Amino acid sequence: MSRERLKRGTLPPAQENIEKLQKVVEEGNYYGAQQMYKSISARYVSAQRYSEALDILQSGACIQLKHGQITCGAELAVLFVETLVKGKIPYDSDALDRVRKIYKMFPQIPLPQHLPDDDEMEQISEAHGAATIRVDGCSSFLKAALKWSVEFGAHRSGSPELHVMLAEYIYSESPEVDMARVSNHFVRGNSPKKFASVLVNFMGKCYPDEDDLAIARAILMYLAMGNLRDANYLMDEIKKQLESNQLVFPQSDLVQFIIYLLQTLQRDALPLFNMLRASYKTSIEREPAFNELLDEIVAKFYGVRRRIPLQGVFGDILKMMGGE
C-alpha cells in the first residue's frame, strides 16, 4: 500500500472531528479550537481529501462566527477558499451555496445613528472598531472567493453573486461608507434592483450634495462597462423607489446630464455626446474621476480610444472591470 493510501487510512470521517471541535468551541476555548481546525483540516488537505477538509473548515468558520469570534471565523473562511483552490473545485451553484452559508454567518449589527453624549463616546468608538473588523474579515473572505470564482469558471470579473454580497456587506457594516467601493461591486453584480435600494437608502441619510453624485457615479460605472441596459434599469428603479417612499428625485445639472447621456448612448451620436460633455463640464468636474469614466464610455460606445491612461482609484476599478 502506498504512503498516500496509508495517510488516507489514518484519518477518521470528517464528521467525527467536526463534532469534537464544535464541543471545544461551545466550551469557550475559541483559540484552542482554532488551532485544531487549522491543523486537522491541513491533514485532510495533505491526504487530498478536499471535500472533508472543506466540511471541517466550513463548520469551523460558521460556528466561530456564530459565537462572535470574527477574526477566527474569517481566518477559517479564507482557508476554506484556499482549499477550494487547492482542490480545484469548480465554481458552480453548490460551491457558491457553501460560500453563501459562511457569508450569512458574518454578523450584521446596526451602528448608532444619533450623535453620542460624552459618556457614550467610548462605546461608539468600540462599536466602530468592531464594525471595521467585521468588514475587513468579510471582505478578505469574499475577495478570496472572487479570485477563486474567476479561476474556476465564473465571469472574468468574478461571480456576480459574490460581488453583490460584498457590496451589501460593505454598505451595511462600514462605519464610514465608501460609495465608490460599494458601487464598484454592485455594477459587477447581477442585482441592479438591490443596488437601487442601497442608493435610495444612502440618499436618505447623506449630505444634500452627495445624492446626485451617488446616482451619477453608479450610472457612469455601468456605462463604462458598456452596460446600458442596467444603467437605464437602475435609473428607472431609483425613481420608482423614491416615489413609493414619497421621496424627491434629486434635481441638478449633473442629474440632467446623466439623463441626456442615457438617451444619447442609445444612438450613434458622437457629436451630441461631445456637445453634452462640453456643456456640462462644470458639473462633471465635481468629481474628477467622472472624466475618466466618460473617456471609457466614449471608447466603449463610439470606439474613440483614450490618449491618457486611466489614473487613480477609478483607473484601478476599470482595469478590474476589464476596461483596460
Salt bridges, closest charged atoms under 4 A:
GLU4 OE2 - ARG8 NE 3.68
GLU52 OE1 - ARG49 NE 2.59
ASP55 OD1 - ARG98 NH2 2.66
GLU75 OE2 - LYS38 NZ 2.94
ASP97 OD1 - ARG100 NH1 3.69
ASP97 OD2 - LYS101 NZ 3.48
GLU120 OE1 - HIS114 NE2 3.59
GLU168 OE1 - LYS194 NZ 3.98
GLU173 OE1 - ARG134 NH2 3.03
ASP212 OD2 - ARG286 NH1 2.57
ASP230 OD1 - ARG229 NE 3.23
GLU237 OE1 - LYS240 NZ 3.41
GLU285 OE2 - LYS281 NZ 2.86
GLU287 OE1 - ARG217 NH2 2.94
ASP295 OD1 - ARG277 NH2 2.86
GLU296 OE2 - LYS300 NZ 2.83
GLU296 OE1 - ARG306 NH1 2.03
GLU324 OE2 - ARG306 NH2 1.88
